């Protein structure tokens, strides 16, 4: 049976600090003006004097060249802590091993562990909030039903109260999928809410990213619009499993209108039949949609 583990991984946390020193925060504000988590501000202030560090320059260069955040975070978690020696093959990117080694230098040069220790309560509060959301095992059980093969990677969810602040990040190793969701965005320009003040948004975010990733082999033959319909149908049923029908219907109605997906309710019911074993393949859920 699948389990979802909530924990801090210092390799990934270090990348969030490198992002804080990079051009990323300013670029993110250009996308959507938003208030930062207080600890993101604290981290950015702490690392500002290292903005010309090799690790930070490497991030800026990589992002300009189209390298994704997933590739950067995946590089970090495929290395050992704190030396960042590769423990398995890294993403196929130019200069990636050099950048990985620079992460070890960044950890040493900044003495960031001491900084993290000063804010241990802040991180632990975020971990506790996420653990409370996933402790009952309902979301993990939903993924078991969805994937069916029983051959799921280990799933680790890590709070990300630094950067990126607007989107969750996936990172992968040969055995584990890491997901770093930001806290739920508040209304207006207020700082983000704690995770446990909006559990349905957290669960929807987790399912949004993991449903497509975990089901990738089964979705390969579907068209992109079908994959997106599948994603939203999966989120709807995941919310129903984790909470109740009200949360599921509220999400479905909102997305149906916002994304102009009139067939979403039909696809959701077809996906329900698939989960119950009444349909043989994912392609079958779109026959009447």
C-alpha positions in Angstrom: 0.0 0.0 0.0 1.2 3.5 -0.9 2.2 5.9 1.9 2.8 9.6 1.7 5.6 10.8 3.8 5.9 14.4 4.9 9.4 15.6 5.7 12.1 18.2 5.1 14.9 17.2 2.7 17.8 19.5 3.1 19.0 18.9 -0.4 15.7 20.3 -1.8 15.6 23.0 0.9 19.0 24.2 -0.2 17.8 24.7 -3.7 15.0 26.9 -2.4 17.6 29.0 -0.7 19.7 29.3 -3.9 16.6 30.4 -5.7 16.0 33.0 -3.0 19.4 34.5 -3.9 18.8 34.3 -7.6 16.8 36.3 -10.1 13.8 34.0 -9.5 11.9 36.1 -6.9 11.9 39.2 -9.1 10.8 37.2 -12.1 8.1 35.6 -10.1 6.7 39.0 -9.0 6.6 40.0 -12.7 4.3 37.0 -13.4 1.9 37.7 -10.5 2.4 40.3 -7.8 2.1 38.5 -4.5 3.1 38.7 -0.8 5.8 36.3 0.3 5.8 33.9 3.2 7.7 35.7 6.1 10.3 33.0 6.0 10.9 33.5 2.3 11.7 37.2 3.1 14.0 36.1 5.9 15.8 33.6 3.6 16.2 36.1 0.8 17.6 38.7 3.2 20.1 36.1 4.6 21.4 34.9 1.2 21.5 38.3 -0.6 25.2 38.7 0.0 25.7 35.4 -1.9 23.9 36.4 -5.0 27.2 36.1 -7.1 27.9 32.7 -5.7 28.6 30.0 -8.4 25.5 28.1 -7.4 23.3 31.1 -7.8 24.9 32.2 -11.1 24.4 28.6 -12.2 20.7 28.8 -11.5 20.3 32.1 -13.3 22.1 30.7 -16.3 20.2 27.5 -16.3 16.8 29.1 -16.1 17.7 31.5 -18.9 18.6 28.5 -21.0 15.3 26.8 -20.4 16.3 24.3 -17.7 13.3 23.5 -15.6 12.9 23.7 -11.8 12.1 20.0 -11.8 15.5 19.3 -13.4 17.3 21.5 -10.9 15.5 20.0 -7.8 15.9 16.5 -9.3 19.6 17.0 -9.6 19.9 17.9 -5.9 17.9 15.0 -4.6 19.9 12.5 -6.7 23.0 13.6 -4.8 24.3 12.8 -1.3 24.0 15.4 1.5 26.1 17.5 2.1 28.7 16.7 -0.5 26.4 16.6 -3.5 28.2 13.7 -5.0 25.9 12.1 -7.6 24.3 8.9 -6.2 22.5 8.1 -9.4 22.4 9.5 -13.0 21.7 13.2 -13.1 19.5 14.9 -15.7 21.2 15.1 -19.0 22.2 18.8 -18.8 25.3 20.7 -19.7 27.4 21.6 -16.6 25.0 19.9 -14.2 27.6 18.0 -12.2 29.6 21.3 -11.7 26.4 23.0 -10.5 25.7 20.1 -8.1 29.2 20.5 -6.6 28.6 24.2 -6.3 25.6 23.4 -4.0 28.0 21.8 -1.5 30.0 25.0 -1.6 26.9 27.1 -1.1 25.9 25.1 2.0 29.4 25.5 3.4 30.0 29.1 2.5 26.6 30.3 3.8 26.5 28.1 6.9 22.8 27.9 6.1 22.2 25.0 8.5 22.8 27.5 11.4 20.3 29.8 9.8 17.7 27.0 9.4 18.1 26.1 13.1 17.0 29.6 14.0 13.7 28.9 12.2 13.2 25.3 13.1 9.8 26.0 14.6 8.6 27.6 11.4 9.6 24.6 9.3 8.2 22.1 11.9 4.9 24.0 11.9 4.6 23.5 8.2 5.5 19.8 8.4 2.9 19.3 11.2 0.2 21.0 9.1 0.9 18.8 6.1 1.1 15.7 8.1 -2.3 16.4 9.6 -3.8 16.6 6.1 -2.3 13.3 4.8 -2.2 11.3 8.0 -5.5 9.5 7.5 -4.1 7.8 4.3 -7.1 8.6 2.2 -5.1 10.4 -0.5 -2.5 7.7 -0.7 -5.3 5.1 -1.0 -6.8 7.1 -3.9 -3.5 6.9 -5.8 -3.4 3.1 -5.1 -6.8 2.8 -6.7 -5.9 5.1 -9.6 -2.6 3.4 -10.6 -3.8 -0.1 -9.8 -0.5 -1.8 -10.6 0.8 -1.4 -7.1 4.2 -0.4 -8.5 4.2 3.2 -7.2 7.3 5.1 -6.2 7.8 6.4 -2.7 5.9 9.7 -2.4 7.5 12.5 -0.3 5.8 15.8 0.3 7.9 18.6 1.6 6.6 22.0 2.6 8.1 24.9 0.6 7.9 28.2 2.4 10.6 29.8 0.4 10.7 29.6 -3.4 9.1 29.0 -5.8 6.1 30.6 -4.2 3.5 30.3 -6.9 3.7 26.7 -8.1 4.5 23.2 -6.7 7.7 21.5 -7.9 8.3 17.9 -8.6 11.6 16.2 -8.2 12.4 12.6 -8.9 14.9 9.9 -8.2 14.9 6.3 -9.3 12.7 5.3 -6.3 11.0 8.5 -5.1 8.8 11.3 -6.2 9.2 14.5 -4.2 6.5 17.2 -4.4 7.1 20.6 -2.9 3.8 22.6 -2.7 3.8 26.2 -1.6 1.3 27.3 1.0 -2.1 28.2 -0.3 -2.1 31.7 -1.9 -4.2 34.2 0.2 -6.8 36.5 -1.3 -5.3 39.8 -2.4 -1.8 40.8 -1.3 -1.8 39.0 2.1 0.9 36.5 2.9 0.0 32.9 2.0 -2.2 30.9 4.4 -0.8 28.0 6.6 -1.3 24.7 4.9 -3.9 23.5 7.4 -6.1 26.5 6.9 -7.1 25.3 3.4 -6.6 21.5 3.2 -8.7 21.0 0.0 -6.5 23.3 -1.9 -3.4 21.4 -0.7 -4.9 18.1 -1.7 -6.0 19.4 -5.1 -2.5 20.7 -5.7 -0.9 17.4 -4.8 -3.3 15.4 -7.0 -2.9 18.0 -9.8 0.8 17.1 -10.1 0.9 13.5 -9.0 -2.0 12.1 -10.9 -0.4 12.9 -14.3 3.1 11.9 -13.2 2.0 8.6 -11.6 -0.2 7.7 -14.6 2.1 8.9 -17.3 2.5 5.4 -19.0 -1.3 5.0 -19.2 -1.9 8.5 -20.5 0.8 8.5 -23.2 -1.7 7.7 -26.0 -4.3 10.3 -25.0 -4.5 13.8 -26.5 -3.5 16.7 -24.4 -7.1 17.9 -23.9 -8.0 14.4 -22.7 -5.1 14.4 -20.3 -6.3 17.7 -18.8 -9.8 16.4 -18.4 -8.4 13.3 -16.8 -6.4 15.4 -14.4 -9.4 17.5 -13.2 -11.6 14.4 -13.0 -8.9 12.7 -10.8 -8.7 15.8 -8.6 -12.5 15.8 -8.2 -12.6 12.1 -7.0 -9.5 12.6 -4.9 -11.3 15.5 -3.0 -14.3 13.3 -2.6 -12.1 10.5 -1.1 -10.2 12.9 1.1 -13.1 15.0 2.3 -16.6 14.7 1.0 -18.9 15.2 -2.0 -19.3 18.9 -1.3 -15.6 19.7 -1.8 -15.5 17.5 -4.9 -18.6 19.2 -6.5 -17.3 22.7 -5.6 -14.0 22.0 -7.4 -15.7 20.4 -10.4 -18.2 23.3 -10.8 -15.5 25.9 -10.5 -13.1 24.2 -13.0 -15.9 23.4 -15.4 -16.7 27.1 -15.7 -13.2 28.5 -15.4 -11.7 26.1 -18.0 -14.8 25.7 -20.2 -15.0 22.0 -19.7 -18.6 21.1 -20.2 -17.9 17.3 -20.4 -16.0 17.2 -17.1 -18.9 15.7 -15.1 -19.3 12.9 -17.6 -15.5 12.2 -17.6 -15.5 12.2 -13.8 -18.3 9.6 -13.6 -16.5 7.5 -16.3 -13.3 7.7 -14.2 -15.3 6.5 -11.2 -16.4 3.5 -13.2 -12.7 2.9 -14.2 -11.7 2.9 -10.6 -14.4 0.4 -9.8 -13.2 -1.9 -12.5 -16.1 -1.3 -14.8 -14.0 0.1 -17.7 -10.8 -1.6 -19.0 -8.7 1.3 -20.1 -8.4 5.1 -19.5 -9.3 5.6 -23.2 -12.7 4.1 -22.4 -13.6 7.0 -20.1 -13.7 9.4 -23.0 -16.1 7.3 -25.2 -19.2 9.2 -24.1 -17.4 12.6 -23.4 
